[in-house]
């Protein structure tokens, strides 16, 4: 039994991953910078914007998306902002992006190349 797995899917799945990355980046920027601007110090706002930009570009996506999810949780706990629907959304979707990967329309796909992984059983089928 042969199974094919594309490491950086293109087409509609790649476009969906691009939209998912961009929505997480935009939501993190709006949530942490505009809506909570008075609650966060300038270095935290700058860090959120930097992580959102890197995530939107799709550079080191699994690492950066987990970083953004954990940073959102830590910032909300550290600065006394109680978890709300927005912070839970960022946490869940950040984990989802880390698990799915960046897709073909990302810096990661350009750096590491698109390839197809073929898995076969022990008997070679």
N, CA, C and O atoms as a GROMACS GRO file, in nm:
protein
  500
    1UNK      N    1   0.084  -0.117   0.000
    1UNK     CA    2   0.000   0.000   0.000
    1UNK      C    3   0.089   0.124   0.000
    1UNK      O    4   0.171   0.142   0.090
    2UNK      N    5   0.073   0.207  -0.101
    2UNK     CA    6   0.152   0.330  -0.111
    2UNK      C    7   0.067   0.449  -0.069
    2UNK      O    8  -0.050   0.459  -0.106
    3UNK      N    9   0.127   0.537   0.006
    3UNK     CA   10   0.060   0.660   0.046
    3UNK      C   11   0.149   0.777   0.007
    3UNK      O   12   0.270   0.773   0.029
    4UNK      N   13   0.090   0.879  -0.052
    4UNK     CA   14   0.163   0.998  -0.090
    4UNK      C   15   0.125   1.112   0.002
    4UNK      O   16   0.007   1.134   0.029
    5UNK      N   17   0.224   1.184   0.050
    5UNK     CA   18   0.202   1.300   0.134
    5UNK      C   19   0.280   1.416   0.076
    5UNK      O   20   0.402   1.408   0.062
    6UNK      N   21   0.213   1.524   0.043
    6UNK     CA   22   0.281   1.645  -0.003
    6UNK      C   23   0.320   1.726   0.120
    6UNK      O   24   0.235   1.754   0.205
    7UNK      N   25   0.447   1.763   0.129
    7UNK     CA   26   0.490   1.838   0.246
    7UNK      C   27   0.446   1.983   0.242
    7UNK      O   28   0.425   2.044   0.347
    8UNK      N   29   0.431   2.039   0.124
    8UNK     CA   30   0.382   2.176   0.109
    8UNK      C   31   0.271   2.174   0.005
    8UNK      O   32   0.297   2.196  -0.113
    9UNK      N   33   0.146   2.150   0.045
    9UNK     CA   34   0.039   2.138  -0.053
    9UNK      C   35   0.014   2.268  -0.127
    9UNK      O   36   0.021   2.377  -0.069
   10UNK      N   37  -0.017   2.256  -0.256
   10UNK     CA   38  -0.048   2.371  -0.341
   10UNK      C   39  -0.197   2.370  -0.374
   10UNK      O   40  -0.273   2.292  -0.317
   11UNK      N   41  -0.236   2.455  -0.464
   11UNK     CA   42  -0.375   2.461  -0.506
   11UNK      C   43  -0.465   2.514  -0.396
   11UNK      O   44  -0.426   2.603  -0.319
   12UNK      N   45  -0.586   2.459  -0.389
   12UNK     CA   46  -0.683   2.505  -0.289
   12UNK      C   47  -0.635   2.482  -0.145
   12UNK      O   48  -0.652   2.571  -0.062
   13UNK      N   49  -0.575   2.363  -0.112
   13UNK     CA   50  -0.525   2.348   0.025
   13UNK      C   51  -0.413   2.447   0.059
   13UNK      O   52  -0.407   2.496   0.172
   14UNK      N   53  -0.326   2.476  -0.036
   14UNK     CA   54  -0.220   2.573  -0.011
   14UNK      C   55  -0.275   2.713   0.009
   14UNK      O   56  -0.227   2.788   0.094
   15UNK      N   57  -0.376   2.749  -0.071
   15UNK     CA   58  -0.440   2.880  -0.055
   15UNK      C   59  -0.512   2.889   0.079
   15UNK      O   60  -0.511   2.993   0.144
   16UNK      N   61  -0.576   2.778   0.120
   16UNK     CA   62  -0.644   2.777   0.250
   16UNK      C   63  -0.544   2.794   0.364
   16UNK      O   64  -0.573   2.863   0.462
   17UNK      N   65  -0.428   2.730   0.353
   17UNK     CA   66  -0.325   2.746   0.457
   17UNK      C   67  -0.272   2.890   0.458
   17UNK      O   68  -0.243   2.944   0.565
   18UNK      N   69  -0.258   2.950   0.341
   18UNK     CA   70  -0.215   3.090   0.334
   18UNK      C   71  -0.318   3.180   0.404
   18UNK      O   72  -0.281   3.266   0.484
   19UNK      N   73  -0.445   3.160   0.373
   19UNK     CA   74  -0.549   3.239   0.438
   19UNK      C   75  -0.554   3.216   0.589
   19UNK      O   76  -0.578   3.309   0.666
   20UNK      N   77  -0.532   3.093   0.631
   20UNK     CA   78  -0.529   3.062   0.774
   20UNK      C   79  -0.414   3.134   0.843
   20UNK      O   80  -0.432   3.193   0.950
   21UNK      N   81  -0.295   3.128   0.783
   21UNK     CA   82  -0.179   3.198   0.841
   21UNK      C   83  -0.203   3.348   0.847
   21UNK      O   84  -0.174   3.412   0.948
   22UNK      N   85  -0.256   3.406   0.740
   22UNK     CA   86  -0.281   3.550   0.737
   22UNK      C   87  -0.389   3.591   0.836
   22UNK      O   88  -0.381   3.698   0.896
   23UNK      N   89  -0.491   3.507   0.854
   23UNK     CA   90  -0.596   3.543   0.950
   23UNK      C   91  -0.544   3.538   1.093
   23UNK      O   92  -0.581   3.622   1.175
   24UNK      N   93  -0.459   3.441   1.123
   24UNK     CA   94  -0.400   3.436   1.258
   24UNK      C   95  -0.310   3.557   1.281
   24UNK      O   96  -0.315   3.618   1.388
   25UNK      N   97  -0.229   3.591   1.182
   25UNK     CA   98  -0.140   3.706   1.196
   25UNK      C   99  -0.219   3.835   1.211
   25UNK      O  100  -0.185   3.918   1.296
   26UNK      N  101  -0.322   3.853   1.131
   26UNK     CA  102  -0.403   3.975   1.140
   26UNK      C  103  -0.479   3.982   1.273
   26UNK      O  104  -0.486   4.087   1.336
   27UNK      N  105  -0.534   3.870   1.314
   27UNK     CA  106  -0.609   3.868   1.440
   27UNK      C  107  -0.518   3.895   1.560
   27UNK      O  108  -0.556   3.967   1.652
   28UNK      N  109  -0.398   3.838   1.558
   28UNK     CA  110  -0.304   3.863   1.667
   28UNK      C  111  -0.263   4.009   1.670
   28UNK      O  112  -0.253   4.068   1.778
   29UNK      N  113  -0.241   4.067   1.554
   29UNK     CA  114  -0.203   4.208   1.548
   29UNK      C  115  -0.313   4.298   1.601
   29UNK      O  116  -0.288   4.387   1.681
   30UNK      N  117  -0.435   4.274   1.555
   30UNK     CA  118  -0.547   4.358   1.598
   30UNK      C  119  -0.576   4.339   1.747
   30UNK      O  120  -0.596   4.436   1.819
   31UNK      N  121  -0.578   4.213   1.791
   31UNK     CA  122  -0.612   4.183   1.931
   31UNK      C  123  -0.509   4.240   2.029
   31UNK      O  124  -0.546   4.302   2.128
   32UNK      N  125  -0.382   4.218   2.000
   32UNK     CA  126  -0.279   4.254   2.098
   32UNK      C  127  -0.230   4.397   2.083
   32UNK      O  128  -0.184   4.456   2.181
   33UNK      N  129  -0.238   4.453   1.965
   33UNK     CA  130  -0.182   4.586   1.945
   33UNK      C  131  -0.289   4.695   1.951
   33UNK      O  132  -0.269   4.796   2.018
   34UNK      N  133  -0.398   4.676   1.884
   34UNK     CA  134  -0.500   4.781   1.880
   34UNK      C  135  -0.594   4.776   1.999
   34UNK      O  136  -0.618   4.877   2.064
   35UNK      N  137  -0.649   4.658   2.027
   35UNK     CA  138  -0.749   4.648   2.133
   35UNK      C  139  -0.689   4.651   2.272
   35UNK      O  140  -0.754   4.700   2.365
   36UNK      N  141  -0.568   4.601   2.290
   36UNK     CA  142  -0.504   4.598   2.422
   36UNK      C  143  -0.380   4.685   2.425
   36UNK      O  144  -0.285   4.654   2.497
   37UNK      N  145  -0.379   4.793   2.349
   37UNK     CA  146  -0.260   4.877   2.338
   37UNK      C  147  -0.219   4.938   2.470
   37UNK      O  148  -0.099   4.951   2.498
   38UNK      N  149  -0.313   4.974   2.552
   38UNK     CA  150  -0.280   5.036   2.680
   38UNK      C  151  -0.235   4.935   2.784
   38UNK      O  152  -0.168   4.971   2.881
   39UNK      N  153  -0.269   4.808   2.766
   39UNK     CA  154  -0.235   4.705   2.864
   39UNK      C  155  -0.096   4.646   2.842
   39UNK      O  156  -0.039   4.589   2.935
   40UNK      N  157  -0.042   4.658   2.721
   40UNK     CA  158   0.086   4.595   2.689
   40UNK      C  159   0.197   4.697   2.676
   40UNK      O  160   0.175   4.806   2.623
   41UNK      N  161   0.317   4.664   2.725
   41UNK     CA  162   0.430   4.754   2.703
   41UNK      C  163   0.471   4.753   2.556
   41UNK      O  164   0.432   4.665   2.479
   42UNK      N  165   0.550   4.851   2.518
   42UNK     CA  166   0.587   4.868   2.377
   42UNK      C  167   0.666   4.749   2.324
   42UNK      O  168   0.652   4.712   2.208
   43UNK      N  169   0.750   4.688   2.408
   43UNK     CA  170   0.828   4.573   2.361
   43UNK      C  171   0.739   4.454   2.330
   43UNK      O  172   0.766   4.378   2.237
   44UNK      N  173   0.631   4.436   2.407
   44UNK     CA  174   0.539   4.325   2.383
   44UNK      C  175   0.460   4.348   2.254
   44UNK      O  176   0.436   4.254   2.178
   45UNK      N  177   0.420   4.473   2.231
   45UNK     CA  178   0.350   4.503   2.106
   45UNK      C  179   0.440   4.482   1.986
   45UNK      O  180   0.396   4.428   1.883
   46UNK      N  181   0.565   4.524   1.998
   46UNK     CA  182   0.660   4.502   1.888
   46UNK      C  183   0.686   4.355   1.862
   46UNK      O  184   0.698   4.313   1.747
   47UNK      N  185   0.696   4.277   1.969
   47UNK     CA  186   0.717   4.132   1.954
   47UNK      C  187   0.598   4.066   1.886
   47UNK      O  188   0.616   3.979   1.801
   48UNK      N  189   0.478   4.106   1.923
   48UNK     CA  190   0.358   4.049   1.862
   48UNK      C  191   0.354   4.083   1.713
   48UNK      O  192   0.323   3.997   1.631
   49UNK      N  193   0.384   4.208   1.679
   49UNK     CA  194   0.385   4.247   1.538
   49UNK      C  195   0.491   4.172   1.459
   49UNK      O  196   0.466   4.133   1.344
   50UNK      N  197   0.608   4.152   1.518
   50UNK     CA  198   0.715   4.079   1.450
   50UNK      C  199   0.675   3.933   1.426
   50UNK      O  200   0.694   3.881   1.316
   51UNK      N  201   0.621   3.868   1.529
   51UNK     CA  202   0.578   3.729   1.515
   51UNK      C  203   0.465   3.718   1.414
   51UNK      O  204   0.460   3.623   1.336
   52UNK      N  205   0.373   3.814   1.415
   52UNK     CA  206   0.261   3.811   1.319
   52UNK      C  207   0.312   3.827   1.176
   52UNK      O  208   0.262   3.761   1.085
   53UNK      N  209   0.409   3.913   1.156
   53UNK     CA  210   0.464   3.932   1.021
   53UNK      C  211   0.537   3.807   0.973
   53UNK      O  212   0.521   3.766   0.858
   54UNK      N  213   0.615   3.746   1.060
   54UNK     CA  214   0.688   3.624   1.024
   54UNK      C  215   0.590   3.511   0.996
   54UNK      O  216   0.611   3.434   0.902
   55UNK      N  217   0.484   3.501   1.075
   55UNK     CA  218   0.384   3.397   1.052
   55UNK      C  219   0.309   3.421   0.922
   55UNK      O  220   0.280   3.325   0.850
   56UNK      N  221   0.277   3.545   0.891
   56UNK     CA  222   0.208   3.576   0.767
   56UNK      C  223   0.291   3.540   0.645
   56UNK      O  224   0.236   3.497   0.543
   57UNK      N  225   0.422   3.557   0.654
   57UNK     CA  226   0.512   3.520   0.544
   57UNK      C  227   0.532   3.370   0.534
   57UNK      O  228   0.566   3.319   0.427
   58UNK      N  229   0.512   3.300   0.643
   58UNK     CA  230   0.529   3.155   0.642
   58UNK      C  231   0.673   3.113   0.661
   58UNK      O  232   0.718   3.019   0.596
   59UNK      N  233   0.746   3.182   0.747
   59UNK     CA  234   0.886   3.148   0.775
   59UNK      C  235   0.893   3.073   0.907
   59UNK      O  236   0.850   3.124   1.011
   60UNK      N  237   0.948   2.951   0.904
   60UNK     CA  238   0.956   2.863   1.021
   60UNK      C  239   0.820   2.850   1.089
   60UNK      O  240   0.806   2.867   1.210
   61UNK      N  241   0.721   2.820   1.009
   61UNK     CA  242   0.580   2.825   1.050
   61UNK      C  243   0.547   2.740   1.173
   61UNK      O  244   0.482   2.792   1.264
   62UNK      N  245   0.588   2.614   1.182
   62UNK     CA  246   0.550   2.538   1.302
   62UNK      C  247   0.604   2.599   1.431
   62UNK      O  248   0.535   2.603   1.532
   63UNK      N  249   0.726   2.647   1.426
   63UNK     CA  250   0.788   2.706   1.546
   63UNK      C  251   0.722   2.839   1.580
   63UNK      O  252   0.688   2.864   1.696
   64UNK      N  253   0.705   2.923   1.480
   64UNK     CA  254   0.650   3.057   1.503
   64UNK      C  255   0.504   3.051   1.544
   64UNK      O  256   0.461   3.131   1.626
   65UNK      N  257   0.427   2.958   1.489
   65UNK     CA  258   0.287   2.951   1.528
   65UNK      C  259   0.271   2.900   1.671
   65UNK      O  260   0.184   2.947   1.744
   66UNK      N  261   0.354   2.805   1.711
   66UNK     CA  262   0.351   2.763   1.852
   66UNK      C  263   0.400   2.875   1.943
   66UNK      O  264   0.348   2.892   2.054
   67UNK      N  265   0.498   2.950   1.897
   67UNK     CA  266   0.546   3.064   1.974
   67UNK      C  267   0.436   3.168   1.989
   67UNK      O  268   0.418   3.224   2.098
   68UNK      N  269   0.363   3.195   1.883
   68UNK     CA  270   0.256   3.295   1.892
   68UNK      C  271   0.143   3.246   1.982
   68UNK      O  272   0.086   3.325   2.058
   69UNK      N  273   0.110   3.118   1.974
   69UNK     CA  274   0.004   3.064   2.060
   69UNK      C  275   0.045   3.071   2.207
   69UNK      O  276  -0.034   3.113   2.292
   70UNK      N  277   0.167   3.031   2.237
   70UNK     CA  278   0.211   3.034   2.377
   70UNK      C  279   0.235   3.177   2.426
   70UNK      O  280   0.210   3.207   2.542
   71UNK      N  281   0.282   3.263   2.338
   71UNK     CA  282   0.304   3.402   2.378
   71UNK      C  283   0.171   3.471   2.408
   71UNK      O  284   0.161   3.550   2.501
   72UNK      N  285   0.069   3.440   2.328
   72UNK     CA  286  -0.062   3.498   2.355
   72UNK      C  287  -0.116   3.454   2.490
   72UNK      O  288  -0.173   3.534   2.565
   73UNK      N  289  -0.098   3.326   2.520
   73UNK     CA  290  -0.144   3.276   2.650
   73UNK      C  291  -0.064   3.338   2.764
   73UNK      O  292  -0.121   3.378   2.866
   74UNK      N  293   0.068   3.346   2.748
   74UNK     CA  294   0.151   3.402   2.854
   74UNK      C  295   0.125   3.551   2.875
   74UNK      O  296   0.118   3.598   2.988
   75UNK      N  297   0.108   3.625   2.764
   75UNK     CA  298   0.081   3.768   2.778
   75UNK      C  299  -0.052   3.792   2.847
   75UNK      O  300  -0.064   3.883   2.930
   76UNK      N  301  -0.152   3.712   2.814
   76UNK     CA  302  -0.282   3.733   2.878
   76UNK      C  303  -0.276   3.699   3.027
   76UNK      O  304  -0.342   3.764   3.108
   77UNK      N  305  -0.198   3.598   3.063
   77UNK     CA  306  -0.184   3.563   3.205
   77UNK      C  307  -0.097   3.663   3.279
   77UNK      O  308  -0.130   3.703   3.391
   78UNK      N  309   0.014   3.704   3.218
   78UNK     CA  310   0.108   3.792   3.286
   78UNK      C  311   0.052   3.932   3.307
   78UNK      O  312   0.072   3.992   3.413
   79UNK      N  313  -0.019   3.984   3.208
   79UNK     CA  314  -0.069   4.120   3.219
   79UNK      C  315  -0.213   4.127   3.270
   79UNK      O  316  -0.278   4.232   3.262
   80UNK      N  317  -0.263   4.016   3.321
   80UNK     CA  318  -0.392   4.016   3.387
   80UNK      C  319  -0.512   4.021   3.294
   80UNK      O  320  -0.624   4.046   3.339
   81UNK      N  321  -0.489   3.998   3.166
   81UNK     CA  322  -0.603   3.995   3.074
   81UNK      C  323  -0.661   3.856   3.079
   81UNK      O  324  -0.595   3.758   3.044
   82UNK      N  325  -0.783   3.847   3.121
   82UNK     CA  326  -0.844   3.716   3.135
   82UNK      C  327  -0.868   3.654   2.998
   82UNK      O  328  -0.901   3.725   2.902
   83UNK      N  329  -0.853   3.524   2.988
   83UNK     CA  330  -0.878   3.460   2.858
   83UNK      C  331  -1.022   3.484   2.812
   83UNK      O  332  -1.118   3.463   2.886
   84UNK      N  333  -1.033   3.528   2.690
   84UNK     CA  334  -1.164   3.547   2.630
   84UNK      C  335  -1.170   3.466   2.501
   84UNK      O  336  -1.079   3.388   2.472
   85UNK      N  337  -1.274   3.483   2.426
   85UNK     CA  338  -1.291   3.404   2.303
   85UNK      C  339  -1.178   3.431   2.203
   85UNK      O  340  -1.136   3.340   2.132
   86UNK      N  341  -1.130   3.556   2.199
   86UNK     CA  342  -1.023   3.588   2.105
   86UNK      C  343  -0.893   3.518   2.139
   86UNK      O  344  -0.826   3.465   2.051
   87UNK      N  345  -0.856   3.517   2.268
   87UNK     CA  346  -0.730   3.453   2.305
   87UNK      C  347  -0.740   3.301   2.290
   87UNK      O  348  -0.641   3.236   2.255
   88UNK      N  349  -0.856   3.245   2.315
   88UNK     CA  350  -0.875   3.100   2.295
   88UNK      C  351  -0.868   3.068   2.146
   88UNK      O  352  -0.810   2.966   2.107
   89UNK      N  353  -0.926   3.153   2.062
   89UNK     CA  354  -0.918   3.136   1.917
   89UNK      C  355  -0.774   3.136   1.871
   89UNK      O  356  -0.733   3.050   1.793
   90UNK      N  357  -0.695   3.234   1.918
   90UNK     CA  358  -0.554   3.241   1.876
   90UNK      C  359  -0.476   3.119   1.922
   90UNK      O  360  -0.391   3.069   1.849
   91UNK      N  361  -0.504   3.071   2.040
   91UNK     CA  362  -0.435   2.954   2.091
   91UNK      C  363  -0.467   2.830   2.007
   91UNK      O  364  -0.376   2.758   1.966
   92UNK      N  365  -0.593   2.806   1.980
   92UNK     CA  366  -0.633   2.687   1.904
   92UNK      C  367  -0.584   2.694   1.760
   92UNK      O  368  -0.529   2.598   1.708
   93UNK      N  369  -0.605   2.808   1.695
   93UNK     CA  370  -0.567   2.818   1.554
   93UNK      C  371  -0.415   2.821   1.540
   93UNK      O  372  -0.362   2.774   1.439
   94UNK      N  373  -0.344   2.875   1.637
   94UNK     CA  374  -0.198   2.868   1.634
   94UNK      C  375  -0.148   2.725   1.638
   94UNK      O  376  -0.053   2.689   1.568
   95UNK      N  377  -0.210   2.643   1.720
   95UNK     CA  378  -0.174   2.501   1.725
   95UNK      C  379  -0.211   2.431   1.595
   95UNK      O  380  -0.136   2.346   1.547
   96UNK      N  381  -0.326   2.466   1.538
   96UNK     CA  382  -0.367   2.406   1.411
   96UNK      C  383  -0.268   2.440   1.300
   96UNK      O  384  -0.232   2.353   1.221
   97UNK      N  385  -0.225   2.565   1.293
   97UNK     CA  386  -0.128   2.605   1.191
   97UNK      C  387   0.004   2.531   1.210
   97UNK      O  388   0.068   2.492   1.112
   98UNK      N  389   0.045   2.512   1.333
   98UNK     CA  390   0.169   2.438   1.360
   98UNK      C  391   0.157   2.294   1.313
   98UNK      O  392   0.254   2.237   1.262
   99UNK      N  393   0.041   2.235   1.330
   99UNK     CA  394   0.024   2.095   1.291
   99UNK      C  395   0.008   2.078   1.140
   99UNK      O  396   0.055   1.979   1.085
  100UNK      N  397  -0.055   2.174   1.073
  100UNK     CA  398  -0.078   2.162   0.929
  100UNK      C  399   0.042   2.206   0.846
  100UNK      O  400   0.065   2.152   0.738
  101UNK      N  401   0.119   2.301   0.893
  101UNK     CA  402   0.234   2.350   0.819
  101UNK      C  403   0.200   2.472   0.736
  101UNK      O  404   0.086   2.520   0.739
  102UNK      N  405   0.298   2.523   0.663
  102UNK     CA  406   0.280   2.651   0.595
  102UNK      C  407   0.209   2.644   0.460
  102UNK      O  408   0.143   2.741   0.423
  103UNK      N  409   0.220   2.536   0.387
  103UNK     CA  410   0.164   2.528   0.253
  103UNK      C  411   0.265   2.574   0.149
  103UNK      O  412   0.375   2.618   0.183
  104UNK      N  413   0.228   2.565   0.022
  104UNK     CA  414   0.319   2.594  -0.088
  104UNK      C  415   0.346   2.743  -0.104
  104UNK      O  416   0.448   2.781  -0.162
  105UNK      N  417   0.257   2.827  -0.055
  105UNK     CA  418   0.271   2.970  -0.074
  105UNK      C  419   0.331   3.032   0.052
  105UNK      O  420   0.265   3.108   0.123
  106UNK      N  421   0.457   2.997   0.078
  106UNK     CA  422   0.524   3.043   0.199
  106UNK      C  423   0.674   3.050   0.175
  106UNK      O  424   0.726   2.996   0.077
  107UNK      N  425   0.741   3.118   0.265
  107UNK     CA  426   0.887   3.125   0.259
  107UNK      C  427   0.947   2.986   0.285
  107UNK      O  428   1.048   2.950   0.225
  108UNK      N  429   0.885   2.910   0.374
  108UNK     CA  430   0.934   2.775   0.403
  108UNK      C  431   0.937   2.687   0.279
  108UNK      O  432   1.032   2.612   0.259
  109UNK      N  433   0.835   2.696   0.196
  109UNK     CA  434   0.831   2.615   0.074
  109UNK      C  435   0.942   2.656  -0.022
  109UNK      O  436   0.999   2.570  -0.090
  110UNK      N  437   0.975   2.784  -0.026
  110UNK     CA  438   1.086   2.831  -0.111
  110UNK      C  439   1.221   2.786  -0.056
  110UNK      O  440   1.309   2.746  -0.131
  111UNK      N  441   1.236   2.792   0.076
  111UNK     CA  442   1.364   2.757   0.136
  111UNK      C  443   1.391   2.607   0.135
  111UNK      O  444   1.502   2.564   0.102
  112UNK      N  445   1.290   2.529   0.171
  112UNK     CA  446   1.311   2.386   0.190
  112UNK      C  447   1.265   2.302   0.072
  112UNK      O  448   1.292   2.182   0.068
  113UNK      N  449   1.197   2.363  -0.025
  113UNK     CA  450   1.155   2.291  -0.144
  113UNK      C  451   1.033   2.205  -0.121
  113UNK      O  452   1.013   2.149  -0.013
  114UNK      N  453   0.951   2.197  -0.225
  114UNK     CA  454   0.832   2.113  -0.218
  114UNK      C  455   0.872   1.973  -0.257
  114UNK      O  456   0.947   1.953  -0.352
  115UNK      N  457   0.821   1.875  -0.184
  115UNK     CA  458   0.850   1.736  -0.217
  115UNK      C  459   0.732   1.649  -0.177
  115UNK      O  460   0.646   1.688  -0.098
  116UNK      N  461   0.730   1.531  -0.234
  116UNK     CA  462   0.626   1.434  -0.203
  116UNK      C  463   0.692   1.317  -0.133
  116UNK      O  464   0.790   1.261  -0.182
  117UNK      N  465   0.639   1.280  -0.018
  117UNK     CA  466   0.690   1.168   0.059
  117UNK      C  467   0.606   1.045   0.024
  117UNK      O  468   0.483   1.048   0.036
  118UNK      N  469   0.673   0.938  -0.019
  118UNK     CA  470   0.604   0.815  -0.055
  118UNK      C  471   0.632   0.712   0.053
  118UNK      O  472   0.747   0.676   0.077
  119UNK      N  473   0.526   0.664   0.118
  119UNK     CA  474   0.539   0.562   0.221
  119UNK      C  475   0.492   0.429   0.164
  119UNK      O  476   0.385   0.421   0.103
  120UNK      N  477   0.572   0.326   0.182
  120UNK     CA  478   0.532   0.193   0.135
  120UNK      C  479   0.536   0.096   0.253
  120UNK      O  480   0.596   0.125   0.357
  121UNK      N  481   0.473  -0.018   0.235
  121UNK     CA  482   0.477  -0.121   0.338
  121UNK      C  483   0.609  -0.197   0.328
  121UNK      O  484   0.687  -0.174   0.236
  122UNK      N  485   0.634  -0.285   0.420
  122UNK     CA  486   0.761  -0.358   0.423
  122UNK      C  487   0.781  -0.446   0.299
  122UNK      O  488   0.895  -0.470   0.258
  123UNK      N  489   0.674  -0.496   0.240
  123UNK     CA  490   0.688  -0.582   0.124
  123UNK      C  491   0.704  -0.503  -0.006
  123UNK      O  492   0.709  -0.562  -0.114
  124UNK      N  493   0.710  -0.370   0.002
  124UNK     CA  494   0.741  -0.288  -0.114
  124UNK      C  495   0.620  -0.242  -0.194
  124UNK      O  496   0.636  -0.179  -0.298
  125UNK      N  497   0.501  -0.272  -0.149
  125UNK     CA  498   0.383  -0.228  -0.223
  125UNK      C  499   0.336  -0.094  -0.180
  125UNK      O  500   0.238  -0.042  -0.233
   0.00000   0.00000   0.00000
